[in-house]
Amino acid sequence: MNCPSPAVADPAELIDSFDGVSLETLRRRRSSKWVKYPPDVLPAWIAELDVPLAEPIRRALHEAIELGDTGYAEAGALPEAFAEFARARLGWTVDPAQVQVVPDVMVGVAEILRVATPPEAGVVINPPVYPPFFDILEEVGRRVVEAPLARTADGWALDLDGLEAAFRAGARVYLLCSPHNPTGRVWSKADLARVAELAARYGVLVLADEIHAPLALAGAEHTPFLALDGADGIVLTSASKAWNLAGLKCALAVAGSPRTQALLARIPAEVRYRAGNLGVLAALAAFREGAPWLDALRLHLDRTRRLLADLLAERLPEVRYEPPEASYLAWLDCTALGLGDDPAKVFLERGRVALVPGHAFGRQGAGFARLNIGTSRALVTEAVRRMATAVSRLRQDPPQQEDQADAGDP
C-alpha cells in the first residue's frame, strides 16, 4: 500500500480542504454521526468533525496498517510528546512521568472515581453540561451535585458561590468541564484560581475535562487547571476532539502532584490495554506534527462561528447565540421560537436536521439545542436553512391540540 501524498504546507489550502469535503463523501462514513439517522437527515449532532484527516496522522495510521501493528497499546513516547505540546501550545509544564494513558476521558473519570471515592460520594458538575457527566456518575454509583452555571450579561459563568456551597456541604469531587461543553466558554484564569483555592480549602478532588483545550479560538486563552500555582487534581485530555480521533480510543490522565499520581497508580493496570494502539499512534502524530493542521482548523472554525451568527440573524433572528470561545459546538437558545422544551425534535421532524436536545445537558437546557458547526460552511448554511424551514412549517401547520402536550422528549 502506498502512503498518501506529502503534507500540505499552505495553510490556505488546508483551510480550503475543510470546506471541500462533499456531503456525498461524508455519507460514505460509518461513524455514529453518519449512520444514526436516515439518509434524508443532515446530521449536526454528535461531536465529530467533517474534515479530512491530518496528513501526519494519515501517514502514521497507514504505516501501522502496512505493518499489521494492531495489537495491544503501550504509551511509548506519547507522554513526552504531550508534555512538549502542552509546553509549546498551552504554556503548561507537564512531567511525563505523571501522564497515564486511558481509553477515553470518561473512562478515565469513571476509573478515578472508583479508586478515589466511596459509593454515593457527591460529585459536583455545572449544568448545562456534557450529558455523559450525568451518565458516568450513575454508572459508578456516585451522587450528582449540581452547581449550575450562571447566565450573565457577559454570557455563561461559573457560579463560584454555588460551587463553594456544594463543597461546604460535603461534595468530594468536582468534575470541571474546561473549556465548557456545550456553552463553548473558556474559563478565566482568575475563576480557575478561585476554584483551585476552594478545592484546597475543602479537600475536594478536581477532575478537569480539558478535551477541547487545543481548540481555543481567536480571542480566548485556555488555562490548564494544573498550570495554576498551587492547583492540584487530575486533568483528562485527548487528541480526539481537535484531530477527530474519538473512535481510535486514546486519552491521557495527567496528575498534578504525588498525591494524585498515587491515585492514578491505583487504577487497574488492565485499563491501559483498553486504549487502542492506533489511537496511541495517531495521538503521537497529532501532538508531534499536527500543529499546522490544528492552526488551520482553528482559523476555519473562527470564520464558521461568525458565519453562523450571520445566518441566524438572517434566517432565525429569535435564536439567541453566543459564539463559542473554543471548539465547534454552538449552544442555541431557541426559547423565543415557541418550540417547547425540545426544539431539536421540531428541527428533526420538520426540517430533517439533527441537533442534540438541550435537555440532555440537564434541566437547564430546556428550550436549547446544540449544533455541531465542525463541518464545511456550505453544510452549516444548509443546517440553518433546514432549521428555518422547520420553524416555518410548524407555524404554517401547527400540531393538533392533543399533540402539544407531548412537545419534547420525556
C-alpha positions as CSV (number, residue, x, y, z in Angstrom):
1,M,0.0,0.0,0.0
2,N,1.4,3.4,-0.9
3,C,1.4,6.2,1.7
4,P,-0.7,9.3,0.9
5,S,0.9,12.3,-0.7
6,P,3.1,14.6,1.4
7,A,1.6,17.1,3.8
8,V,0.0,20.3,2.5
9,A,2.2,23.2,3.6
10,D,0.0,26.1,2.7
11,P,-2.5,27.0,5.5
12,A,-4.9,28.4,2.9
13,E,-5.0,25.1,1.1
14,L,-5.6,23.3,4.5
15,I,-8.5,25.7,5.3
16,D,-10.0,25.2,1.8
17,S,-9.9,21.4,2.4
18,F,-12.2,21.8,5.4
19,D,-14.8,23.4,3.1
20,G,-14.1,20.9,0.3
21,V,-15.4,17.7,1.8
22,S,-18.6,16.8,0.0
23,L,-21.9,15.5,1.5
24,E,-21.6,12.5,-0.8
25,T,-18.2,11.6,0.6
26,L,-19.3,12.2,4.2
27,R,-22.3,9.9,3.8
28,R,-19.9,7.0,3.0
29,R,-18.6,7.2,6.5
30,R,-19.8,4.6,9.0
31,S,-19.2,6.5,12.2
32,S,-22.1,7.2,14.6
33,K,-22.7,10.7,13.3
34,W,-23.5,9.4,9.8
35,V,-25.4,6.2,10.5
36,K,-27.7,7.1,13.3
37,Y,-30.3,8.9,11.2
38,P,-31.9,8.1,7.8
39,P,-30.1,9.5,4.7
40,D,-32.5,12.4,4.3
41,V,-31.4,13.8,7.7
42,L,-28.5,16.2,7.8
43,P,-26.5,15.2,11.0
44,A,-25.3,18.1,13.1
45,W,-25.4,16.5,16.5
46,I,-22.5,14.4,17.9
47,A,-19.1,16.0,18.3
48,E,-17.4,14.6,15.2
49,L,-15.6,16.7,12.7
50,D,-16.4,16.6,9.0
51,V,-12.8,17.1,7.9
52,P,-10.0,15.3,6.1
53,L,-7.6,13.6,8.4
54,A,-4.4,15.5,9.2
55,E,-1.6,14.2,6.9
56,P,0.8,13.2,9.7
57,I,-1.9,11.1,11.3
58,R,-2.8,9.5,7.9
59,R,0.8,8.6,7.5
60,A,1.1,7.1,10.9
61,L,-2.0,5.0,10.5
62,H,-1.1,3.8,7.0
63,E,2.3,2.7,8.3
64,A,0.7,0.8,11.2
65,I,-1.7,-1.0,8.9
66,E,1.1,-1.9,6.5
67,L,3.0,-3.4,9.4
68,G,0.0,-5.1,10.9
69,D,0.6,-3.1,14.0
70,T,-2.8,-3.6,15.5
71,G,-2.0,-5.2,18.8
72,Y,-2.3,-4.0,22.4
73,A,-1.3,-0.4,23.1
74,E,1.6,0.9,25.1
75,A,2.1,4.5,25.9
76,G,5.6,4.6,24.4
77,A,6.7,8.2,23.7
78,L,3.1,9.6,24.0
79,P,3.6,11.2,27.5
80,E,6.7,13.0,26.3
81,A,5.0,14.2,23.1
82,F,2.1,15.5,25.0
83,A,4.3,17.3,27.5
84,E,6.1,19.0,24.7
85,F,2.8,20.0,23.1
86,A,1.5,21.3,26.5
87,R,4.6,23.4,27.0
88,A,4.7,24.9,23.5
89,R,0.9,25.4,23.0
90,L,-0.6,25.8,26.4
91,G,2.3,27.2,28.5
92,W,2.0,24.2,30.8
93,T,4.9,22.3,32.2
94,V,4.0,18.6,32.4
95,D,6.1,15.8,33.9
96,P,5.7,12.9,31.5
97,A,6.0,10.5,34.5
98,Q,2.7,11.8,35.7
99,V,0.9,11.1,32.5
100,Q,-1.1,7.9,32.1
101,V,-2.9,6.5,29.1
102,V,-6.6,5.7,29.4
103,P,-9.1,4.6,26.8
104,D,-11.0,7.9,26.7
105,V,-11.8,10.8,29.0
106,M,-15.0,9.4,30.5
107,V,-13.5,6.0,31.2
108,G,-10.7,7.8,33.0
109,V,-13.2,9.8,35.1
110,A,-15.0,6.6,36.0
111,E,-11.9,4.7,37.0
112,I,-10.6,7.6,39.1
113,L,-13.9,7.9,40.9
114,R,-13.9,4.2,41.7
115,V,-10.5,4.4,43.4
116,A,-10.8,7.9,44.9
117,T,-14.3,8.0,46.4
118,P,-16.8,5.7,48.2
119,P,-20.2,4.8,46.8
120,E,-22.7,7.7,46.9
121,A,-20.0,10.3,47.3
122,G,-21.1,13.7,46.0
123,V,-19.6,14.9,42.7
124,V,-20.2,18.5,41.6
125,I,-21.0,19.3,38.0
126,N,-22.1,22.5,36.3
127,P,-25.1,22.0,34.1
128,P,-26.0,22.6,31.4
129,V,-23.1,20.2,30.8
130,Y,-21.9,17.3,28.6
131,P,-24.5,14.6,29.1
132,P,-22.1,11.7,29.9
133,F,-21.2,13.5,33.1
134,F,-24.6,12.5,34.4
135,D,-24.3,9.0,32.9
136,I,-20.9,8.2,34.3
137,L,-21.8,9.2,37.8
138,E,-24.8,6.9,37.7
139,E,-22.7,4.1,36.3
140,V,-20.2,4.3,39.1
141,G,-22.8,4.9,41.8
142,R,-21.8,8.4,42.8
143,R,-24.2,11.2,43.6
144,V,-24.8,14.2,41.2
145,V,-24.4,17.5,43.0
146,E,-25.5,20.4,40.7
147,A,-23.9,23.8,40.8
148,P,-25.5,25.3,37.7
149,L,-23.8,27.8,35.5
150,A,-25.0,31.4,36.0
151,R,-26.3,33.2,33.0
152,T,-25.0,36.8,33.0
153,A,-25.0,39.8,30.7
154,D,-21.5,38.6,29.6
155,G,-22.6,35.0,28.9
156,W,-22.4,31.8,30.9
157,A,-20.3,31.9,34.0
158,L,-19.2,29.6,36.8
159,D,-21.3,30.3,40.0
160,L,-18.4,30.3,42.4
161,D,-20.7,30.9,45.4
162,G,-22.8,27.9,44.4
163,L,-19.6,25.9,44.0
164,E,-18.4,26.8,47.4
165,A,-21.8,25.9,48.9
166,A,-21.6,22.5,47.3
167,F,-18.0,21.9,48.6
168,R,-19.0,23.1,52.1
169,A,-22.0,20.7,52.1
170,G,-19.6,17.7,51.7
171,A,-19.1,17.0,48.0
172,R,-15.9,15.1,47.5
173,V,-15.1,15.7,43.8
174,Y,-15.5,18.5,41.3
175,L,-15.9,17.4,37.6
176,L,-14.9,20.5,35.8
177,C,-15.6,20.9,32.0
178,S,-12.9,23.3,30.7
179,P,-13.4,24.6,28.0
180,H,-17.1,24.1,28.6
181,N,-19.4,21.9,26.6
182,P,-22.0,22.9,25.4
183,T,-21.6,26.7,26.0
184,G,-18.1,26.9,24.5
185,R,-16.9,29.1,27.4
186,V,-13.2,29.3,28.1
187,W,-12.9,30.0,31.9
188,S,-10.8,32.8,33.0
189,K,-7.5,32.3,34.9
190,A,-9.0,34.2,37.8
191,D,-12.0,32.0,38.1
192,L,-10.0,28.8,37.8
193,A,-7.6,30.1,40.5
194,R,-10.6,30.6,42.7
195,V,-11.7,27.0,42.0
196,A,-8.3,25.8,43.0
197,E,-8.4,27.8,46.2
198,L,-11.8,26.5,47.1
199,A,-10.9,22.9,46.3
200,A,-7.8,23.1,48.5
201,R,-9.8,24.6,51.4
202,Y,-12.5,22.0,51.4
203,G,-10.4,19.0,50.4
204,V,-12.1,18.4,47.0
205,L,-10.5,16.5,44.2
206,V,-10.7,18.4,40.9
207,L,-11.0,16.3,37.8
208,A,-10.7,18.7,34.8
209,D,-12.0,17.5,31.5
210,E,-9.9,19.6,29.1
211,I,-10.6,17.6,25.9
212,H,-11.5,20.8,23.9
213,A,-8.4,22.8,25.1
214,P,-6.4,22.6,21.9
215,L,-9.4,24.3,20.1
216,A,-9.5,27.6,21.9
217,L,-10.3,30.1,19.2
218,A,-9.2,33.7,18.5
219,G,-9.7,36.0,21.4
220,A,-9.6,33.3,24.1
221,E,-6.8,31.7,26.0
222,H,-7.2,28.4,27.7
223,T,-5.6,28.0,31.2
224,P,-4.8,24.4,32.1
225,F,-6.0,23.8,35.6
226,L,-2.8,22.3,36.7
227,A,-0.8,25.2,35.3
228,L,-2.1,27.3,38.1
229,D,0.1,28.0,41.1
230,G,-1.0,25.7,44.0
231,A,-3.6,23.8,42.0
232,D,-3.8,20.0,42.4
233,G,-6.1,17.4,40.8
234,I,-6.1,15.4,37.6
235,V,-6.5,16.8,34.1
236,L,-8.1,14.4,31.5
237,T,-7.5,15.3,27.9
238,S,-7.1,13.8,24.4
239,A,-6.2,14.5,20.8
240,S,-9.7,13.1,19.9
241,K,-11.7,16.3,19.5
242,A,-9.0,18.6,18.0
243,W,-7.9,16.0,15.4
244,N,-11.2,13.9,15.1
245,L,-9.8,10.7,16.6
246,A,-12.6,9.7,19.0
247,G,-13.1,6.3,17.6
248,L,-9.5,5.3,18.0
249,K,-9.7,5.3,21.8
250,C,-6.8,7.1,23.5
251,A,-6.8,9.7,26.2
252,L,-4.5,10.9,28.9
253,A,-4.8,11.5,32.6
254,V,-2.3,14.0,34.0
255,A,-1.7,14.1,37.7
256,G,-0.8,17.4,39.4
257,S,1.1,16.0,42.4
258,P,2.5,12.8,44.0
259,R,-0.8,12.5,45.8
260,T,-2.9,12.5,42.7
261,Q,-0.3,10.4,40.9
262,A,-0.8,7.8,43.6
263,L,-4.5,7.8,42.8
264,L,-3.8,7.1,39.1
265,A,-1.4,4.3,40.1
266,R,-4.4,2.6,41.8
267,I,-6.4,2.3,38.6
268,P,-6.3,-1.3,37.5
269,A,-3.3,-2.0,35.2
270,E,-5.5,-3.6,32.5
271,V,-7.3,-0.3,31.9
272,R,-4.5,0.9,29.7
273,Y,-4.9,-2.1,27.4
274,R,-8.4,-0.9,26.7
275,A,-6.9,2.0,24.8
276,G,-6.4,1.4,21.1
277,N,-2.9,1.1,19.7
278,L,-4.0,3.1,16.6
279,G,-5.3,5.7,19.0
280,V,-1.9,6.0,20.7
281,L,-0.1,6.2,17.3
282,A,-2.5,8.8,16.0
283,A,-2.3,10.9,19.1
284,L,1.5,10.8,19.0
285,A,1.5,12.0,15.4
286,A,-1.0,14.7,16.3
287,F,0.9,16.1,19.3
288,R,4.3,15.9,17.5
289,E,3.4,17.0,13.9
290,G,-0.2,18.2,13.9
291,A,0.1,21.8,15.0
292,P,-0.1,23.4,11.4
293,W,-3.2,21.4,10.6
294,L,-4.7,22.4,14.0
295,D,-4.0,26.1,13.4
296,A,-5.7,25.9,10.1
297,L,-8.7,24.2,11.6
298,R,-9.0,26.9,14.3
299,L,-9.0,29.6,11.6
300,H,-11.7,27.7,9.8
301,L,-13.8,27.3,13.0
302,D,-13.3,31.0,13.7
303,R,-14.9,32.1,10.4
304,T,-17.5,29.4,10.7
305,R,-18.8,30.6,14.1
306,R,-19.0,34.1,12.6
307,L,-20.9,32.7,9.6
308,L,-23.4,31.1,11.9
309,A,-24.1,34.4,13.6
310,D,-24.8,36.0,10.3
311,L,-27.0,33.1,9.2
312,L,-29.1,33.1,12.4
313,A,-29.5,36.8,12.2
314,E,-30.9,36.5,8.7
315,R,-33.0,33.3,9.0
316,L,-33.7,32.7,12.7
317,P,-33.3,36.1,14.4
318,E,-35.2,34.9,17.5
319,V,-32.5,32.4,18.3
320,R,-30.0,33.7,20.9
321,Y,-26.5,32.6,20.1
322,E,-23.2,33.4,21.8
323,P,-20.3,32.2,19.5
324,P,-18.2,29.6,21.3
325,E,-14.8,30.6,22.5
326,A,-13.5,27.1,21.9
327,S,-14.3,24.1,19.8
328,Y,-17.1,23.6,17.3
329,L,-20.3,23.3,19.3
330,A,-22.9,26.1,19.2
331,W,-25.3,26.3,22.1
332,L,-28.6,27.8,20.7
333,D,-31.2,29.4,22.9
334,C,-34.4,28.6,21.0
335,T,-36.9,29.5,23.7
336,A,-38.2,32.6,21.8
337,L,-39.2,30.4,18.9
338,G,-42.0,28.8,20.9
339,L,-41.0,25.2,20.1
340,G,-41.3,23.9,23.6
341,D,-38.7,22.3,25.8
342,D,-37.2,20.3,22.8
343,P,-36.7,22.4,19.7
344,A,-34.3,19.7,18.4
345,K,-37.3,17.5,17.9
346,V,-39.0,20.0,15.7
347,F,-35.9,20.6,13.7
348,L,-35.6,16.9,13.1
349,E,-39.2,16.1,12.3
350,R,-40.0,19.2,10.2
351,G,-36.6,20.2,8.9
352,R,-34.7,16.8,8.7
353,V,-31.7,18.2,10.5
354,A,-30.4,16.5,13.7
355,L,-29.2,18.6,16.7
356,V,-28.7,17.4,20.3
357,P,-31.7,18.3,22.5
358,G,-30.8,20.8,25.1
359,H,-32.5,18.9,28.0
360,A,-29.8,16.2,27.5
361,F,-27.4,18.6,29.2
362,G,-29.6,19.0,32.3
363,R,-32.9,20.6,33.0
364,Q,-31.2,24.0,32.5
365,G,-31.0,23.1,28.8
366,A,-34.8,23.0,28.2
367,G,-35.6,25.1,25.1
368,F,-32.0,24.9,23.8
369,A,-30.3,22.8,21.2
370,R,-26.6,22.1,20.4
371,L,-25.5,22.4,16.8
372,N,-22.2,21.0,15.5
373,I,-20.5,23.5,13.2
374,G,-17.3,21.4,12.8
375,T,-18.1,21.0,9.1
376,S,-18.0,22.9,5.8
377,R,-19.6,26.4,5.6
378,A,-21.9,25.0,3.0
379,L,-23.3,22.4,5.4
380,V,-23.6,24.9,8.2
381,T,-25.6,27.1,5.8
382,E,-27.8,24.1,4.9
383,A,-28.3,23.2,8.5
384,V,-29.6,26.7,9.3
385,R,-31.8,26.6,6.2
386,R,-33.4,23.4,7.4
387,M,-33.9,24.7,10.9
388,A,-35.6,27.8,9.5
389,T,-37.8,25.6,7.2
390,A,-38.8,23.6,10.3
391,V,-40.0,26.7,12.1
392,S,-41.8,27.9,9.0
393,R,-43.6,24.6,8.5
394,L,-44.6,24.4,12.2
395,R,-46.1,27.9,12.1
396,Q,-48.0,27.1,8.9
397,D,-49.2,23.7,10.1
398,P,-49.2,23.7,14.0
399,P,-49.8,20.3,15.7
400,Q,-53.2,19.4,16.9
401,Q,-54.0,20.3,20.5
402,E,-53.7,16.8,21.8
403,D,-50.1,16.6,20.4
404,Q,-48.9,19.8,22.0
405,A,-48.6,18.2,25.5
406,D,-46.0,15.8,24.0
407,A,-43.6,18.6,22.9
408,G,-40.2,17.5,23.9
409,D,-38.9,14.0,24.9
410,P,-39.6,12.7,28.4
